[in-house]
């Protein structure tokens, strides 16, 4: 499958600018972040800032004018590159948006999951689940972290900011 240069410019690469070797990522959970605009790329950069380079994560930042077919083609390429991994999770920015709708084409219960509405704690936890017993265990732990770190800061420290 050919990828246009504009597609490559909007797909975040790891610092090595090469695809991860099969051996170093075998058995890991593949994570594909996809969003309208730069959210997916920013989430990957945030995870890598905290955990270091993540060869099992790719991000796809869709342009405003990209259609469903283009998004599906870009996802298909990412999925093919992670095909040797234990399972794949596609993390989309918003349920019902083009990124999520494109991802649903690839959903396979037990091996390729699609999650919509993610945050940085969710992605960090998922990236740390290298030894999870199952895909569901990894997603449950990430879901818990995503909720646990949504904090009303004023209430948390005892101040009423209103």
C-alpha positions in Angstrom: 0.0 0.0 0.0 1.4 3.4 -0.9 1.2 6.3 1.5 1.1 9.9 0.4 3.8 12.3 1.7 1.0 14.3 3.4 0.0 11.1 5.3 3.5 10.5 6.4 3.9 14.1 7.6 0.9 13.5 9.9 1.8 10.1 11.3 4.1 10.5 14.3 7.3 8.4 14.1 9.5 7.3 17.0 12.8 9.1 17.4 14.6 6.5 15.3 12.3 7.2 12.3 12.2 3.5 11.5 9.6 0.9 12.2 10.1 -1.2 15.3 11.8 -4.5 14.8 9.5 -7.5 15.1 11.6 -9.0 17.9 11.6 -6.0 20.1 7.8 -5.6 20.0 6.7 -9.2 19.7 4.1 -10.0 22.4 3.4 -6.4 23.1 0.2 -4.5 22.8 0.1 -2.3 19.7 -1.5 1.1 20.3 -2.7 3.3 17.4 -3.8 6.8 18.4 -6.0 8.6 15.8 -7.6 12.0 16.0 -8.7 15.0 14.0 -5.8 17.4 14.3 -2.8 16.9 16.5 -4.3 15.4 19.6 -3.1 11.8 18.8 0.4 13.1 18.2 0.4 15.1 21.4 -0.8 12.1 23.4 2.0 10.0 22.0 4.6 12.7 22.8 3.3 13.0 26.3 3.6 9.2 26.9 7.1 9.1 25.5 8.1 12.1 27.6 7.1 10.1 30.7 8.1 6.6 29.7 10.7 7.0 26.9 10.4 5.8 23.3 7.4 3.5 22.7 7.9 1.3 19.6 4.5 -0.1 20.1 2.7 3.2 19.6 1.8 5.1 16.4 -0.3 8.2 16.0 -2.3 9.4 13.1 -3.4 13.1 13.0 -6.1 13.5 10.4 -6.4 16.7 8.4 -9.7 18.6 8.5 -10.5 17.6 5.0 -9.6 13.9 5.2 -12.5 11.5 4.6 -13.4 8.1 6.0 -11.6 6.2 3.3 -8.3 8.1 3.8 -8.5 7.5 7.5 -9.2 3.8 7.0 -6.2 3.5 4.6 -3.9 5.1 7.2 -5.2 2.8 9.9 -4.8 -0.2 7.8 -1.1 0.6 7.3 -0.6 1.1 11.1 -2.4 -2.2 11.8 -0.3 -4.1 9.3 2.9 -2.8 10.9 1.7 -4.1 14.3 0.3 -7.4 13.0 2.9 -9.5 14.9 1.9 -8.1 18.3 -0.3 -9.8 20.9 -3.2 -7.5 20.2 -3.9 -4.0 18.9 -5.9 -1.1 20.5 -7.0 1.8 18.4 -7.6 4.9 20.5 -9.9 7.5 18.9 -10.5 11.0 20.0 -14.3 11.0 20.0 -17.1 8.5 19.6 -19.0 9.1 16.3 -16.2 11.2 14.7 -14.4 10.2 11.5 -11.4 8.7 13.4 -13.6 6.4 15.5 -15.9 5.5 12.5 -12.8 4.6 10.5 -11.4 2.4 13.3 -14.6 0.4 13.7 -14.0 -1.2 10.3 -11.1 -3.1 11.9 -12.7 -4.1 15.2 -12.2 -7.8 16.1 -13.3 -8.9 19.5 -10.4 -10.2 21.5 -7.6 -9.0 19.2 -8.3 -5.5 18.0 -10.3 -3.1 20.2 -11.5 0.4 19.5 -11.7 2.9 22.4 -13.1 6.4 22.0 -12.6 9.4 24.3 -9.2 8.8 25.8 -6.9 10.9 28.0 -3.2 10.9 28.8 -3.5 8.8 32.0 -5.4 6.2 30.0 -2.7 6.0 27.3 0.2 5.9 29.8 -1.5 3.0 31.7 -2.1 1.1 28.5 1.5 1.6 27.4 2.6 0.2 30.7 0.5 -3.0 30.3 3.2 -5.0 28.5 2.6 -8.1 30.6 -1.2 -8.0 30.8 -2.9 -11.3 30.9 -5.5 -10.3 28.3 -6.5 -7.4 26.1 -9.6 -6.9 28.4 -7.3 -6.7 31.5 -5.2 -4.0 29.9 -8.2 -2.0 28.8 -9.8 -2.3 32.2 -6.7 -1.0 33.9 -6.3 1.9 31.5 -10.0 2.7 31.9 -9.6 2.9 35.6 -6.5 5.1 35.3 -8.3 7.4 32.9 -11.1 7.9 35.4 -9.0 8.0 38.5 -6.9 10.9 37.2 -9.9 13.1 36.2 -9.7 15.4 39.3 -11.5 18.6 40.2 -8.3 20.3 41.5 -10.1 22.9 43.6 -12.0 20.2 45.5 -9.0 18.0 45.8 -6.9 20.5 47.6 -9.8 21.9 49.7 -10.2 25.3 47.9 -13.4 26.6 46.5 -12.4 28.4 43.4 -15.8 29.8 42.5 
